[in-house]
């Protein structure tokens, strides 16, 4: 099983166990009628406009110390609903040097543009060669190999490239980080 998929499953199991414990606590200690309870300032609500930190507040309630990325987006390949999280102590305990390769693959402007155009629907090498960024097919294939090797792209059949579903939200998160 792919490492990212295994981590995603483990994170989901942890989240479900925490939610189960929270529900057990509610059953054992019933709270006041919800209609008479006024939420505390900063408490999570289902209305993002009423609480601009709704995601952070809900994350802090459900999984204190967790760092998460999540998204629900529509791309040409279809809808993507994805989340992934780790606890800060686990992230800080990792060898960050191991993270250089996938980040390095995205560190070239042409490769970033390649990922963007593939994510937005341009997927064959013939279509990609029509883009102005490539002087030769050798240059295109060099960049595609780097992105496939780092896991940002996959090639399900010859001459066809796509962004794996599990990489779409992380890519969007990285672009969000870079633009903030």
PERAVEN-V965400 format. One record per residue. N is the residue number from 1. PHI is phi in degrees with one decimal (none if undefined). D_LAST is the distance of its C-alpha to the last C-alpha in Angstrom with 2 decimals. Layout:
<<N	PHI	D_LAST> <N	PHI	D_LAST>>
This chain:
<<1	none	33.94> <2	-61.2	30.54> <3	-57.6	28.70> <4	-63.5	25.55> <5	-66.7	27.92> <6	-63.4	29.88> <7	-62.7	26.91> <8	-63.5	25.84> <9	-65.6	29.45> <10	-61.5	29.75> <11	-63.3	26.63> <12	-66.2	28.03> <13	-62.0	31.45> <14	-59.0	30.08> <15	-63.3	28.30> <16	-65.6	31.55> <17	-64.4	33.62> <18	-65.0	31.56> <19	-65.7	31.83> <20	-60.9	35.55> <21	-63.8	36.02> <22	-61.7	34.28> <23	-66.3	36.60> <24	-60.3	39.60> <25	-61.2	38.87> <26	-64.1	38.76> <27	-69.2	42.09> <28	-71.9	43.73> <29	-124.8	42.52> <30	-59.8	42.43> <31	-93.2	40.36> <32	-64.9	41.43> <33	-54.4	41.49> <34	-58.4	37.92> <35	-71.0	39.08> <36	-102.8	40.04> <37	-95.4	36.94> <38	-97.5	34.30> <39	-62.6	30.83> <40	-70.9	29.67> <41	-57.5	26.75> <42	83.5	23.49> <43	-69.4	25.48> <44	-66.0	24.01> <45	-129.6	25.18> <46	-82.9	25.21> <47	-105.7	23.77> <48	-58.1	19.96> <49	-68.0	20.59> <50	-76.4	22.92> <51	-139.4	20.60> <52	-63.1	16.84> <53	-105.6	16.69> <54	-55.9	19.26> <55	-66.8	17.72> <56	-64.8	17.30> <57	-63.4	20.74> <58	-68.1	22.37> <59	-61.9	21.04> <60	-62.4	22.36> <61	-73.5	25.62> <62	-85.9	26.14> <63	-147.8	24.83> <64	-57.0	24.22> <65	87.6	22.51> <66	-90.3	20.97> <67	-118.4	17.55> <68	-131.9	17.08> <69	-132.8	15.32> <70	-152.1	16.99> <71	-166.8	17.18> <72	-133.5	19.88> <73	-129.0	19.51> <74	-111.2	22.12> <75	-123.5	22.32> <76	-52.7	25.42> <77	-75.9	26.88> <78	131.2	26.80> <79	-76.0	25.04> <80	-124.5	22.99> <81	-124.3	22.80> <82	-150.4	21.48> <83	-147.7	20.49> <84	-153.3	20.55> <85	-150.6	20.54> <86	-139.1	21.87> <87	-83.2	22.81> <88	-54.1	21.05> <89	-63.1	24.42> <90	-68.0	24.81> <91	-62.4	21.47> <92	-70.4	22.36> <93	-84.9	25.82> <94	-74.2	24.83> <95	-83.7	25.41> <96	-67.2	21.96> <97	-60.7	23.85> <98	-67.6	24.58> <99	-84.3	20.93> <100	-63.3	21.00> <101	-60.7	22.81> <102	-65.0	20.57> <103	-71.9	17.45> <104	-61.4	19.65> <105	-60.5	20.73> <106	-90.2	17.30> <107	-79.1	16.92> <108	-114.3	18.90> <109	-56.6	17.74> <110	-67.5	20.90> <111	-68.1	20.43> <112	-60.7	16.93> <113	-65.7	18.58> <114	-58.8	21.54> <115	-61.3	19.72> <116	-62.6	18.07> <117	-69.7	21.52> <118	-69.0	23.30> <119	-64.4	21.08> <120	-91.8	21.76> <121	125.2	25.49> <122	-83.9	26.73> <123	-129.8	28.41> <124	-98.2	31.59> <125	-63.1	32.09> <126	-61.1	34.10> <127	-66.0	31.22> <128	-66.0	28.78> <129	-67.6	31.37> <130	-74.9	31.35> <131	-70.8	27.82> <132	-71.5	27.90> <133	-70.5	25.97> <134	-113.8	29.02> <135	-79.3	32.15> <136	-151.0	33.92> <137	-68.5	34.03> <138	-60.7	34.09> <139	-63.8	30.65> <140	-60.4	29.33> <141	-64.2	31.08> <142	-58.7	29.81> <143	-67.3	26.15> <144	-61.9	27.14> <145	-60.4	29.01> <146	-60.9	26.05> <147	-71.0	23.87> <148	-67.9	26.85> <149	-60.5	27.70> <150	-88.0	24.31> <151	87.8	24.51> <152	-80.6	21.73> <153	-130.2	24.56> <154	-132.3	28.10> <155	-127.4	31.19> <156	-66.3	33.49> <157	-151.9	36.03> <158	-55.0	36.82> <159	77.9	34.73> <160	-130.3	32.26> <161	-129.2	28.72> <162	-148.4	26.33> <163	-89.3	23.22> <164	-57.7	24.69> <165	-51.5	23.86> <166	-72.0	22.67> <167	-104.1	20.03> <168	-64.7	18.50> <169	-64.1	16.24> <170	-57.2	15.17> <171	-62.9	14.32> <172	-66.2	12.26> <173	-64.3	10.49> <174	-62.8	9.96> <175	-69.8	8.63> <176	-65.0	6.19> <177	-61.1	5.29> <178	-65.1	5.67> <179	-94.3	3.82> <180	-91.4	0.00>>
